Amino acid sequence: MDTANQLASVGMFQVLKLPLGFIRVLEWLFAIFAFATCGGYSGQLRISVDCMEKASSNLSIDFDFAYPFRLYQMSFEAPMCEGMRRERVFLIGDYSSSAEFFVTIAVFAFLYSLTATIVYIFFQNKYRENSRGPLIDFVVTVVFSFMWLVSSSAWAKALSDVKVATDPDELQLLISACKVQTNKCGSVYGPRWSGLNTSVVFGFLNFVLWAGNIWFVFKETGWHKGASRLAGGATEKQSGTFNQQPYNQGSFDQSGSYNTQGNFSQASEYSQVGGPTSYSNQM
Ligand SMILES: *[C@@H]1O[C@H](CO)[C@@H](O)[C@H](O)[C@H]1NC(C)=O
């Protein structure tokens, strides 16, 4: 009961100043960027087919494509340069599995990191009640790190293929009229890739965040304290990083940089100074 009051008095949201909580917030923000830039993408390009008989030319053939990049289902109409005849040209390739995998991981990572943030803030005591909370958190974090790496790599590869498949110069090769020397085909403009490039960058950034957070979740499991616990009956240390004396015996006091200022872990002195202020100085 005391610990709960203590937590309440220093403010629940201080948890977000711990690396674990802070990185969780970045995780769900970056996840939003990842799935929004990929899932919300649509690209436009324009090709011109200049037939020898000018009447059948079309100098602004527009082609739009979008997530999930099931390109073989997307088509445009091009003149055949034979009177008014036109043909429907289909693109080649299906990159939906990589794109959808990436977005799915991003959405679930978003949901998990947002939930975890809420749990850290409002249910710290529950989280620290036994080792199961941190244990599950640890396993999920490891799995998501791996998934971010795999899905970002797959999506990066798929994106480079999408860029080739939707290159206006490549699309001209699919138009039969363009195979005839006397007709002139050209690209007016190609798609912009900045949005999708951003999604790949955020995918790998997310991998870095999640992989980095493995360490901070690992500290919550208390496994790294196993040795000291055996050595010197440090039952106090066993108790949670959030739960009891969060700013004195916090996760931080295990990290190298914080250790150099070991004096701070003297509870009385520290709490007089005022947890939040001194703590933010550490950041
Ligand atoms: C050229 O192609 C576009 C579709 O990309 C079509 O909307 C337009 O009507 C065509 N123009 C002519 C002159 O056929």
The ligand as an SDF file (V2000), in Angstrom:
LIG
                    3D

 14 14  0  0  0  0  0  0  0  0999 V2000
   -5.5300    8.7040  -72.6740 C   0  0  0  0  0  0  0  0  0  0  0  0
   -5.5170    7.7750  -71.6080 O   0  0  0  0  0  0  0  0  0  0  0  0
   -6.2170    8.1720  -70.4390 C   0  0  0  0  0  0  0  0  0  0  0  0
   -6.0920    7.1120  -69.4290 C   0  0  0  0  0  0  0  0  0  0  0  0
   -4.8090    7.0390  -68.9380 O   0  0  0  0  0  0  0  0  0  0  0  0
   -7.6660    8.4640  -70.7880 C   0  0  0  0  0  0  0  0  0  0  0  0
   -8.3510    8.9130  -69.6510 O   0  0  0  0  0  0  0  0  0  0  0  0
   -7.7600    9.4630  -71.8830 C   0  0  0  0  0  0  0  0  0  0  0  0
   -9.1080    9.6310  -72.2730 O   0  0  0  0  0  0  0  0  0  0  0  0
   -6.9400    9.0260  -73.0850 C   0  0  0  0  0  0  0  0  0  0  0  0
   -6.9430   10.0500  -74.0970 N   0  0  0  0  0  0  0  0  0  0  0  0
   -7.2470    9.7970  -75.3480 C   0  0  0  0  0  0  0  0  0  0  0  0
   -7.1460   10.9650  -76.2820 C   0  0  0  0  0  0  0  0  0  0  0  0
   -7.5610    8.6960  -75.7390 O   0  0  0  0  0  0  0  0  0  0  0  0
  1  2  1  0
  1 10  1  0
  2  3  1  0
  3  4  1  0
  3  6  1  0
  4  5  1  0
  6  7  1  0
  6  8  1  0
  8  9  1  0
  8 10  1  0
 10 11  1  0
 11 12  1  0
 12 13  1  0
 12 14  2  0
M  END
$$$$
